[in-house]
Every structure is written in structure tokens, then in C-alpha cells.
Amino acid sequence: MFHKEPCDFHAGSPADLLSAALGATLYSPATRPRLADDVLKLARRGVVSMVLCLEDSIHDAEVEDAEANLVRQFEKLAEQGAETPLLFIRVREPEQIPDLVQRLGPAVRLLSGFVLPKFTEERGTPFLEALVDAESVSGHKLYAMPVLESPELLHLETRTATLTGIATTVDKYRDRVLALRLGVTDFCSGYGLRRSPDMTAYDVRIVAGVIADVVNVLGRADGTGFTITGPVWEYFRLQERMFKPQLRRSPFLEGSAEELRTTLIEHDMDGLLSEIALDRANGLLGKTCIHPSHVPPVHALSVVSHEEFSDARDILRPERDGGGVLRSAYTNKMNEARPHRAWAERTLLRAEVFGVAREDIGFVDLLTAGIPR
């Protein structure tokens, strides 16, 4: 199915490659008694990054037991020696970072880093300092993924100052920050909102406004920006619908693709697919996921189409360094060498980790190959 196969990568790969390769980052409560087995099973199913959560997904009274469980499960994974996804731990307090790294011992080699909740300049700096110290003591490279979800970021009167502070902080620790994650559920909770499976995050205007401002300040393509991942999709089971399905029938008319369309709609994935497309259009890459069924659609829609790849390569040809306009090889659009250059560079990076589809392969083919029915 590929014109260009996805590359192999691992926890020691360059940070820019890893940030693009996160894909569908699957969250799991750290309390799961068979967590090590789950991690290995999910790795075989194509999961490439996971967050093991000690924060919102577990009860306050469970934290101590969850930490002990994490240590046991990491030791079990280390003993088995099997390949794992990139593993991150979502903590509550900065003090947990050096404590967990010390308790993990040699198994820390399986840990890629920590997810830092409710990140602002004031709250985030102690987390990042703790991560740097833990890395220095352990001798093991650790990345941070701050979660942007605080009320100060949501509220209009404090948003600009909060974003400025966050930008200053993450820039200071740029070599440690792998990606920034959006906590859209927290944004919605601040106003007693919850989007339905018929709607994307971009239909909730107050959320869409925050996403736009975050990308504006922290997602620039001038070398100052970071990878910003898409918001969580909360649904994985059929709900009663108010609106028509969002998947047009025409792309699914060939072969057994109509069955795929039915499956997607039955599992509320038409809304997910729509949101993934809007994530990409708004400058986000990858997605927070809470169910394994979300992983194949995110990865399928991350594959670069042959047309995108062709355009990106043409734009980045050395003879185009001086600018200019050219007609695309597909003869259906204009490619401007200077304005489209940053897009082309990002597209080729995505092509490196997710591959390039063959010319005759579309997103329906990729979905059909990747989603069990």
C-alpha cells in the first residue's frame, strides 16, 4: 500500500522525529493490574506511544498503590525484554518524578518521559526542574509533554499572559519538551460543557478559540514552535444520534468499503475522523486517545498521500530556493515555493514516520486495512 514505507524509530531517535511519530497516544490508568501485558498487546496492535496516568484517571486515594503498581509493571516489562511503545507517566506533583525514576531502577530505560498536568509558567517550572534533576541522577534521557489545560489559559483576561509565560518556560527547556498536549476536556468543564459525538472540538467555539491561540503562540513554523497534539476523543460506543453521519457515502462505494463505513458510524468514529482532519488543518499533529479502537483511524489519516508527497518534494527542490510558483504534478493546484515551504518540510517529516501511500491508495483503503471489523 506504500510508495514510501514508514521508517523504523525508537526512544533514542531524534526528538523532532519522535514528536512527529507520537501518533495516537493512548492513555491508560496506572492502576491496571495487568498493565505490562496490556502494553505489549497494544504494541502488537500498532500503538506507538502510551501515557500511564497517575492523575485524573484514578481516584486520589489510589495514587500510592498506582505508583507501586507502575514500578512492578515496568520491572515485568524489563524482564520480558520485548519491544514497547514510547512510555510516559502522567504525574500529579513534581516530587513524583525523581521518586519514580529512583524506584524504577534499571527499568527506567523503558521510560521516555513524563506528562505534566495543568501546565503554566508558575506550575510548570518545578516539574521541568525535577525532570532535569532526575535525568542527571539516572543518566537516562527523559522528555516532558506539558498539558495545556489550566483555567488561566481558558479565561480570556489571563490567556495572553499565560501563553507568554508558557512560551518562555518551554523555550528555556526546549531540548526536554517533546510535544505540547491540549486538555480540551478541562476547557469544557470550566463552562459545564461536553461535546457530543456529533460535534468536534472545533464546533465548541470557546474551545476552538483557545486552540487557535495556542497554535498562534506555540505552534509557529519559524523555529520557535513545538508539536501540538490534537484533543482527546471521548467516545467509543454507539450513542443516540441527533444529526446525520459525517461520512459521505461516495468514497465507500467500492468493494467491502460500505461495511467499513457502517462500522465507523456505529462506533461514532465518523466524528473522530472529522476531528482528525480539522486537527491537521489547524496545525495539530497526533492525538490523545482513550480507547484502542481510535488508534487505527489516527494512524491511517496520518499517512501522507502520494499527492501531498509529490507537492512537498517539488516545493523543496534546490532550484526552488529562490522562490517562484509552479503547477503541481497533479495539475490541480498552485505550489508557491516560499509560502508553502514550512508545510512541505512538515509533510516530509510526517512521511518519514507514517509513510507515503501509493498513488492509487486513498484514505478508505488505509482505513479498511487498519480497522478490525
N, C-alpha and C positions, 0 to 999 in steps of 0.2 A: 504493500500500500504506500510505500515511501519512495519519493525521489531522492531524499537525503535522510538517512536513518538518524534517530536521536543518538547523542553521544553518551558515553559512559561518564558518570561523575560519582564522587564520594565526598565524605565530610571534609577531606583535605583539599578539595578543588578550590580554585579561586573564588573569592567572595562574590564577585559580580555574576559568575556562572551559577553559584548556589542560590543567590537571591532570585534569579530568573527561573530556577529549577524547582522551587518550593511547590509549585502546582497546587493541588487540593490538599491543604494542611488539615489533617484530621485530628480533632480534639477528642480526648478520652479522659474520664475521671481517673485519678491516680489510685482510687480505692479498688479497682477491679482485681479480684483475687487471681485471675489467670492472665494478667496483663502481658507477661512475656510471651505467652502463647498467642495472644491476640496480635501483638506487634509482628510476630513472624508470619502469622496467617495473612495479615493485611499487607505485609511486604510482598508476599507471593501474589497478591491481588492487584499490585501496582501502586500501592501507597508509597510515596517517596518522602513525606515529611509528616511528623506527628507531634502534637503537644500533649503532654501528660499533665493534667491540671490539678493543682492544689488550691485553686481559688474558687471561682463562682460555681463550679460544677459539683462541689462537695460541701457538706454541712460544716459549720465552724467546729463542731465537736469531733469531726473526723480527721482533722489535719494531722495530728500526731501519728495516728495509725496509718494514714495515707503516706506519710513520709517514710515510715518503716517499710511499708509495702513496696514503695518505689525502690528502695535500696535492695530489698530481696529480689525484686523482678529484674533489676539491672544486673545483679550478680548472676542470676539464672541465664540471662541473655549472654553475658560474657563467657559463662561456662560452655554454652552451646556453640559459640563461635560462628553463628550464622549471620548472614548479611541482614542489616536492619535499615529502616528508613532513617532519615535525619531526625534525631530525637531531641525535643526541647521540653523543659519543665516550666510550667507556669507557676510562679511563686506568689505569695502574698506580701512578704516583708523582705527587705534587703538581707537581713540576718540569715535567712534560709539559704541563700546562695553559697556562702563559704561552708556552712554547716553540712549541706547536702553533698557538696564536692568532696569534703573530707570524709564523710560517711561512705560515699560510693567507692572510695579507694581506687584500685586498678580499673574497675568497671566504668570510671569516669570517661574512659576513652570512647565509650559509646554515646556520650552526651555531646550534642552540638551547641547547646546553649540554653538560655533562659528567656521566657516571655515575661515582660514587665508590665503589670496592670496599671491602669488609670494614670498614664504617664504624663507628667508635666515637668517643667524645669525644676521646680522645688522637690517634687516627689521622686522624679526620675534619677537625679544625680546620685543619691545614695545607692540606688540599685546598680548603676553603672560602675560606681567606685567599688562596690562589693564584688562585682563580676571581674573587674581588673585584678583585684587582690586575689580572688580565688584562682584565676588563671595563672598568676605569678607563682602562687604556692604549689599548684598542681602541675604546672608545666604543660597544661593541655589547653589548646585554643578553644575559647568559648565565645559564642556570638550572643548578641542581645536582639530581641524583637519587641520593642515597646508597643503597647496597645494604646491607641489614642481614643479615649472613651470618657474623659472627665467632664463634669458639668461646666468647668471653666472654658472648655473648648466648645461645648454646645451653646452656651449662652452668648448672645451677640455682643453684649457690652464688654465681655472679657476675652472674646475669641482672638482678636488680633494680638493682644499682649501675650496670650497663652501660646499661640502659634510661633510668635517671635522667640519666646523663651525655649520652646521645644526645639526650634531650628538651631539655636545657639548651642544647646546641650548635645544634640545628636551629631552636630558638626564637630564638636570637640572630641567625641568618641567615634568618629566616622569609621575607623577600621574595626570597631566592635559591633556596629549596628548593621545587621544583615538585611532587615526589612522593617517597615512600619505597618502595623495592623490596625484596622478600624473596628472599633467596638460599637457597631450600629445598634445592637440590642440595648445597650446602656443609653444611647442617644434617644431612642424611642421611649425608654422607661421614664426619662426626665419629663415627658409630657403625657404619660399614661397612654402611649400609642403602641400598637403592634400591627405590622403589615400582614395582610392575608396572603395566601399562596397565589392569588390572582394578581398581586401587585409586587413590583420590585422596590428596592430601597430608593430608587430614583423617583418613584411616584409619591413618596413621602417627602414633601418639599423641604421641610425643616432639616431632614437628614441629607437630602441632595445638596442643600446649601453648605452644610459642613464638609461633605466630601469634596465639593468644588474648592472650598477654601484651603483644605488640607493639601490637595494636589497643587493648588496655586503656589503655596509657600514651600512645600516639602517634596514635590514631585517634578521639579523643573529639569529640563534636559540639557542644562548648561554646565553640568558637572557638580552642581550643588545639591541635586535631588537624590532621593532614595527610592527604592522599590516600595510601593504601597500596595498592600494586598486587598482584595475585594471583601465585602462584608459577608457575614455568615448567612447561609440559607437555612431556615429553621424547620422546614417541612420535609417529611419523607413518607407520607402516607396520604391516601386519598381523603380530601376534605369536601364538604358540600360546596359546590361552585355557585358563584353569583354571575360570573362573566364567562364568555366563550373561551375555549382553549386558545393559547397564544401561538400554537404551531400551525402554520399553513399546511394544507393537505398536499399541495402540488409537489414539494420536494420529496415526499414519501410514497410516491405512486409506484415506483419500480420494485419488483421482486417482493420480498417479505417486509419491506420498509414500513408498510401501513401498520403491520403488527407492532413495530418499534414505536411508531407514533402513538398508538393506543397505550403501550406500556408507559411511555414518558408522561402522557396525560394522566393516566391512572395513578402515578406516583408523584404528581404535582411537579414534575421536572420541566414542564414547558415554561413555568415561571422561572425556574433556575436557569434554563438556557437563555432566556431573555435577559436575565440579570447579568449573566456572564458576558454577553455581548455588550451590554451597557457598561460593565466594568472596563472592558477593553477600550471602548470609545471614550471613556473618561479618564484614562491614564492609569488604571489599576491592573495589576498582574498577579495571578494566583488567587486563591480564595480560602477563607476559613470554612471548614465543613464539620458537621456533627454526625454524619452517617456515611458508611462506606459506599452506599449507592450513589452519592454525589461525586465520588472521585472520577469515574469514567467520563461523565459529561464534561467536567472541568478540564481533564487532560485531552479529551478529543477536540475540544474547541480551542485548546492551546496550540495544537499543531498548526504550523504555518502553511497556508495554501500555496500551491505552485505559482499562482498569480502574484501573491504578496512577495514571495521569494524572488521572482523574476524582476519585479519592480524595484525591490530593495537592492539587488545586485547592480541593476542598471544605474541607479542613483549614486551608488558608491564607487563606480568605476573611476580610476585615477584621472581620466580625461575630463571628468565632470567636476573636478575640484574647483575649477574657476566659475562654476555656476552654469546657468542655462536651463532650457526647457527641452524635454524630449517626449515623444509619444511613447506610451507603454508598448511593450512587446505584444500585449493582448489587444492593442489598438482601441482601447475603450476609455482611456483617461490620460491626463497630462501629469508627467512627473517633473517636478522642479527640483533641481539638484540641491540648492541651498535650503529652502524651507522644509523639504522632505527628508533631509539628511538624518536628523535625530530619530525620526520614525524608522528609517531604513536600518540604522545601527541597532535599535531595539528589536526590530523584526529579525535580524540575523542572529542576535543573541538568543531569542526565543527559538529560532530554527535550530540552533545548536543543541538545545536541551530537549525540545519536543519533536524535532524532525520537520521535514517538509513533505507534504502529501504529493503523490504523483499527480500529473496533470489531469487525469480522468477521475480522481478521487475527491469527493466532496464531504461535507461535514456529516451527512447522513450515513455514508459508508463508514466513516470513523466511529460514529455512534453505534452503528449496527455491530461493528467488530468488538466494541469495548463494553457494551452493556449487556449483562446476562438477563435472559427473559425466561 
